Amino acid sequence: MITRSRLEIYLDLLLAVSQHTDLFTISDKVRLTIAAAKDHLTFLASQGFVETQFTENHAIIYELSAKGSETLTAFLRLTGRERPVLEKQLTA
């Protein structure tokens, strides 16, 4: 089993959040338990990389902030990958 650094986990989470909004799908895409994904997403939200919103049925939706989008774009440029298409366009 390969161990990932926190930075790798955070970048994987930013990529997953750029494509999905619910915790279950995000945790599945990043291969983390739901509790671990929620803890990391809470940290990313406290640092301004991710924004959280509540739906009418009190579910949490995760979205990239402008800071998170800039970070993800820089990471993808450094690794030679293209920018993923966001479900919602961000306003800076």
C-alpha positions in Angstrom: 0.0 0.0 0.0 1.4 3.4 -1.0 1.1 6.1 1.6 0.2 9.6 0.4 1.4 12.8 2.0 -1.0 15.4 3.3 -0.2 17.6 0.4 -1.1 14.8 -2.1 -4.4 14.2 -0.2 -5.3 17.9 -0.2 -4.6 18.2 -3.9 -6.6 15.0 -4.6 -9.5 16.5 -2.6 -9.3 19.8 -4.5 -9.5 17.9 -7.7 -12.4 15.8 -6.5 -14.3 18.9 -5.2 -13.9 20.6 -8.6 -15.8 17.7 -10.1 -18.2 16.6 -7.3 -20.0 18.3 -4.4 -21.2 15.6 -2.0 -19.0 14.1 0.7 -19.7 10.5 -0.3 -18.6 10.8 -3.9 -15.6 13.0 -2.9 -14.4 10.4 -0.3 -14.9 7.6 -2.8 -12.9 9.4 -5.6 -10.1 10.2 -3.2 -10.2 6.7 -1.6 -10.6 8.0 2.0 -13.0 7.1 4.7 -15.9 9.5 5.0 -14.6 10.7 8.4 -11.1 11.3 7.1 -12.4 13.1 4.0 -14.7 15.3 6.2 -11.7 16.2 8.5 -9.5 17.2 5.6 -12.3 19.1 3.9 -13.0 21.0 7.2 -9.3 22.0 7.3 -9.3 23.1 3.6 -12.4 25.1 4.3 -10.8 26.8 7.3 -7.9 27.8 5.1 -10.1 29.2 2.4 -9.6 26.6 -0.3 -13.1 25.0 -0.1 -16.4 26.6 0.6 -19.3 24.8 2.3 -23.0 25.3 1.8 -26.1 23.7 3.2 -28.9 22.4 1.1 -32.6 22.6 2.1 -32.4 19.0 3.6 -29.3 20.1 5.7 -26.8 18.2 3.6 -23.4 19.8 3.1 -22.2 20.7 -0.4 -18.5 21.4 -1.0 -17.3 23.8 -3.7 -13.9 25.2 -4.6 -13.2 28.8 -3.6 -11.2 31.1 -5.9 -8.1 30.3 -3.8 -8.7 26.6 -4.2 -9.2 26.9 -7.9 -6.0 28.9 -8.3 -4.1 26.3 -6.3 -5.5 23.4 -8.3 -4.8 25.2 -11.6 -1.2 25.8 -10.5 -0.7 22.2 -9.5 -2.2 20.9 -12.7 0.1 23.2 -14.8 3.1 22.0 -12.8 2.2 18.3 -13.4 1.4 18.9 -17.1 -2.3 18.0 -16.8 -5.1 20.1 -18.2 -7.6 22.0 -16.0 -10.7 19.9 -15.3 -14.0 21.4 -16.4 -15.8 22.8 -13.4 -19.5 22.1 -12.9 -20.0 25.7 -11.8 -17.9 28.5 -13.0 -16.2 30.5 -10.2 -16.4 34.2 -9.9 -13.2 35.8 -8.7 
